[in-house]
Amino acid sequence: MEYRQLGSSDLRVSALCLGTMTYGEQNSEQDAHEQLDYAVAHGVNFIDTAEMYPVAPRAQTQGRTERYIGSWLKHQPRDRLIIASKIAGPARGFGWIRNGPRINREQINAAIDSSLLRLQTDYLDLYQIHWPDRYVPMFGASSYDAAQEHDSVPIAEQLLALSELVKAGKIRHIGLSNETPWGVSEFIRCAEALGLPRIVSIQNAYHLMNRTFECGLAETCHHAEIGLLAYSPLAFGHLTGKYLDNPHAQGRITLFPGFGQRYQKINVPAASAAYVQIARQAGLSPAQMALAYARTRWFTGSVILGATTLAQLKENLNSHAVTLSAEVLEQIEAVHKQYPDPAP
């Protein structure tokens, strides 16, 4: 396993990170512990979760993922692991989380204390804002509409509250998720102006069918020394080929109708078929090709992968040894030109 410095932080993270959003919905506590044991035994030191997990989000299951990790984590050497979690943002209808989550001081303090309690640890190595408090187009929406602006907690106020957690020793570093170039730049500006901790990472979707990070965010994060944590590297299973082989294959797309709207766009089937064909003709697993592509981009800090079975996890982790040939990379670029970002 390769290890990389995450942004400007002192964190050395495995190039593959274990995502956990299926724990408590598609995976039992025993499944979760088996996956965690296997991943760590094969070099993964980085585990990502969130207070809103598992997905699809429900009041009855919220926080269960962190509890499953916590019942495992209490038996592990804590200083050898990098644990990341996220505070939920507003405007997604999650009224069961603090009567509607916001990124203000009161809710940040309540959220971190609850996460630490469920995770059975005294601190988090990385604490992330799951999505912005302000309006931004995300989760399938890609066009900014100024008319949808609404009142939001000022970024300086958010950063000040998070910095207090750093001082208190509850978190080591701060990260963002589902952010924009303007948002990243504003967090950096506020940190510099107020002498507060800098953002070290951004967790955004990045995969063969969504390379929008490369335009704007890659430049911004390069100059700010911020590492990308690439989520959904398999595009909710579309890049594995399983939905091409069987449109009714079990997965989040079929289990939770309406979930993952960004993958319901017109060019997704054709683009995924083209990428899967490249992999199979090259004698590669489609999943491993997609994961290897995301892992080997110059701006990637770590790729967040998830699995619902141990067999899937083994296949995905084995992608760390995959090297993509120049011919495969050329073919990938040809498909990208034909179907640019069909699932942003």
RAGI-V221394 format. One record per residue. N is the residue number from 1. RES is the residue in one letter. SS is DSSP state (hx for helix, st for strand, lp for the rest). OMEGA is omega as a letter, one per 30 degrees, with the letter a starting at -180 (999 if undefined). Layout:
BEGIN
<<N,RES,SS,OMEGA> <N,RES,SS,OMEGA>>
END
This chain:
BEGIN
<<1,M,lp,l> <2,E,lp,l> <3,Y,st,a> <4,R,st,l> <5,Q,st,a> <6,L,lp,l> <7,G,lp,a> <8,S,lp,a> <9,S,lp,l> <10,D,lp,a> <11,L,lp,l> <12,R,st,a> <13,V,st,l> <14,S,st,a> <15,A,lp,l> <16,L,st,a> <17,C,st,l> <18,L,st,l> <19,G,st,a> <20,T,lp,a> <21,M,lp,l> <22,T,lp,a> <23,Y,st,a> <24,G,lp,l> <25,E,lp,l> <26,Q,lp,a> <27,N,st,l> <28,S,lp,l> <29,E,hx,l> <30,Q,hx,l> <31,D,hx,a> <32,A,hx,a> <33,H,hx,l> <34,E,hx,l> <35,Q,hx,a> <36,L,hx,l> <37,D,hx,a> <38,Y,hx,a> <39,A,hx,a> <40,V,hx,l> <41,A,hx,a> <42,H,lp,l> <43,G,lp,l> <44,V,lp,l> <45,N,lp,a> <46,F,st,a> <47,I,st,a> <48,D,st,l> <49,T,lp,l> <50,A,lp,a> <51,E,lp,a> <52,M,lp,a> <53,Y,lp,g> <54,P,lp,l> <55,V,lp,f> <56,A,lp,a> <57,P,lp,l> <58,R,lp,l> <59,A,lp,a> <60,Q,lp,a> <61,T,lp,a> <62,Q,lp,a> <63,G,lp,a> <64,R,hx,l> <65,T,hx,l> <66,E,hx,l> <67,R,hx,l> <68,Y,hx,l> <69,I,hx,a> <70,G,hx,l> <71,S,hx,l> <72,W,hx,a> <73,L,hx,a> <74,K,lp,l> <75,H,lp,a> <76,Q,lp,l> <77,P,lp,a> <78,R,hx,a> <79,D,hx,l> <80,R,hx,a> <81,L,lp,l> <82,I,st,a> <83,I,st,l> <84,A,st,l> <85,S,st,a> <86,K,st,l> <87,I,st,a> <88,A,lp,l> <89,G,lp,a> <90,P,lp,l> <91,A,lp,l> <92,R,lp,l> <93,G,lp,a> <94,F,lp,a> <95,G,lp,a> <96,W,lp,l> <97,I,lp,l> <98,R,lp,l> <99,N,lp,a> <100,G,lp,a> <101,P,lp,l> <102,R,lp,l> <103,I,lp,l> <104,N,lp,a> <105,R,hx,a> <106,E,hx,a> <107,Q,hx,l> <108,I,hx,l> <109,N,hx,l> <110,A,hx,a> <111,A,hx,a> <112,I,hx,a> <113,D,hx,l> <114,S,hx,l> <115,S,hx,l> <116,L,hx,l> <117,L,hx,a> <118,R,hx,a> <119,L,hx,l> <120,Q,lp,l> <121,T,lp,a> <122,D,lp,a> <123,Y,lp,l> <124,L,st,l> <125,D,st,a> <126,L,st,l> <127,Y,st,a> <128,Q,st,l> <129,I,st,a> <130,H,lp,l> <131,W,lp,a> <132,P,lp,l> <133,D,lp,a> <134,R,lp,l> <135,Y,lp,l> <136,V,lp,l> <137,P,lp,a> <138,M,lp,l> <139,F,lp,l> <140,G,lp,l> <141,A,lp,a> <142,S,lp,a> <143,S,lp,l> <144,Y,lp,a> <145,D,lp,a> <146,A,hx,a> <147,A,hx,a> <148,Q,hx,l> <149,E,lp,l> <150,H,lp,l> <151,D,lp,l> <152,S,lp,l> <153,V,lp,l> <154,P,lp,a> <155,I,hx,l> <156,A,hx,l> <157,E,hx,l> <158,Q,hx,a> <159,L,hx,l> <160,L,hx,l> <161,A,hx,l> <162,L,hx,l> <163,S,hx,l> <164,E,hx,l> <165,L,hx,l> <166,V,hx,l> <167,K,hx,a> <168,A,hx,l> <169,G,lp,a> <170,K,lp,l> <171,I,st,l> <172,R,st,a> <173,H,st,a> <174,I,st,l> <175,G,st,l> <176,L,st,l> <177,S,st,a> <178,N,lp,a> <179,E,lp,a> <180,T,lp,l> <181,P,hx,l> <182,W,hx,a> <183,G,hx,l> <184,V,hx,a> <185,S,hx,a> <186,E,hx,l> <187,F,hx,l> <188,I,hx,l> <189,R,hx,a> <190,C,hx,l> <191,A,hx,a> <192,E,hx,a> <193,A,hx,a> <194,L,hx,a> <195,G,lp,a> <196,L,lp,a> <197,P,lp,l> <198,R,lp,l> <199,I,st,a> <200,V,st,a> <201,S,st,l> <202,I,st,a> <203,Q,st,a> <204,N,st,l> <205,A,st,l> <206,Y,lp,l> <207,H,st,a> <208,L,lp,a> <209,M,lp,l> <210,N,st,a> <211,R,lp,a> <212,T,hx,l> <213,F,hx,a> <214,E,hx,a> <215,C,lp,l> <216,G,lp,a> <217,L,hx,l> <218,A,hx,l> <219,E,hx,a> <220,T,hx,a> <221,C,hx,l> <222,H,hx,a> <223,H,hx,a> <224,A,hx,a> <225,E,lp,l> <226,I,lp,a> <227,G,st,l> <228,L,st,l> <229,L,st,a> <230,A,st,l> <231,Y,st,a> <232,S,lp,a> <233,P,lp,l> <234,L,lp,l> <235,A,hx,l> <236,F,hx,l> <237,G,hx,a> <238,H,hx,a> <239,L,hx,l> <240,T,hx,a> <241,G,lp,a> <242,K,hx,l> <243,Y,hx,l> <244,L,hx,l> <245,D,hx,a> <246,N,lp,a> <247,P,lp,a> <248,H,lp,l> <249,A,lp,a> <250,Q,lp,l> <251,G,lp,a> <252,R,hx,a> <253,I,hx,a> <254,T,hx,a> <255,L,hx,a> <256,F,lp,a> <257,P,lp,a> <258,G,lp,l> <259,F,lp,a> <260,G,lp,a> <261,Q,hx,a> <262,R,hx,a> <263,Y,hx,l> <264,Q,lp,a> <265,K,lp,a> <266,I,lp,a> <267,N,lp,a> <268,V,hx,a> <269,P,hx,a> <270,A,hx,a> <271,A,hx,a> <272,S,hx,l> <273,A,hx,a> <274,A,hx,l> <275,Y,hx,l> <276,V,hx,l> <277,Q,hx,l> <278,I,hx,a> <279,A,hx,a> <280,R,hx,l> <281,Q,hx,l> <282,A,lp,a> <283,G,lp,a> <284,L,lp,l> <285,S,lp,l> <286,P,hx,l> <287,A,hx,a> <288,Q,hx,l> <289,M,hx,a> <290,A,hx,l> <291,L,hx,l> <292,A,hx,l> <293,Y,hx,a> <294,A,hx,a> <295,R,hx,a> <296,T,lp,l> <297,R,lp,a> <298,W,lp,a> <299,F,lp,a> <300,T,st,l> <301,G,st,l> <302,S,st,l> <303,V,st,a> <304,I,st,l> <305,L,st,l> <306,G,lp,a> <307,A,lp,l> <308,T,lp,l> <309,T,lp,l> <310,L,hx,l> <311,A,hx,l> <312,Q,hx,a> <313,L,hx,l> <314,K,hx,l> <315,E,hx,a> <316,N,hx,l> <317,L,hx,l> <318,N,hx,l> <319,S,hx,a> <320,H,hx,a> <321,A,hx,a> <322,V,lp,l> <323,T,lp,a> <324,L,lp,a> <325,S,lp,l> <326,A,hx,l> <327,E,hx,l> <328,V,hx,l> <329,L,hx,l> <330,E,hx,l> <331,Q,hx,l> <332,I,hx,l> <333,E,hx,l> <334,A,hx,l> <335,V,hx,l> <336,H,hx,l> <337,K,hx,l> <338,Q,hx,a> <339,Y,lp,a> <340,P,lp,l> <341,D,lp,l> <342,P,lp,a> <343,A,lp,a> <344,P,lp,999>>
END
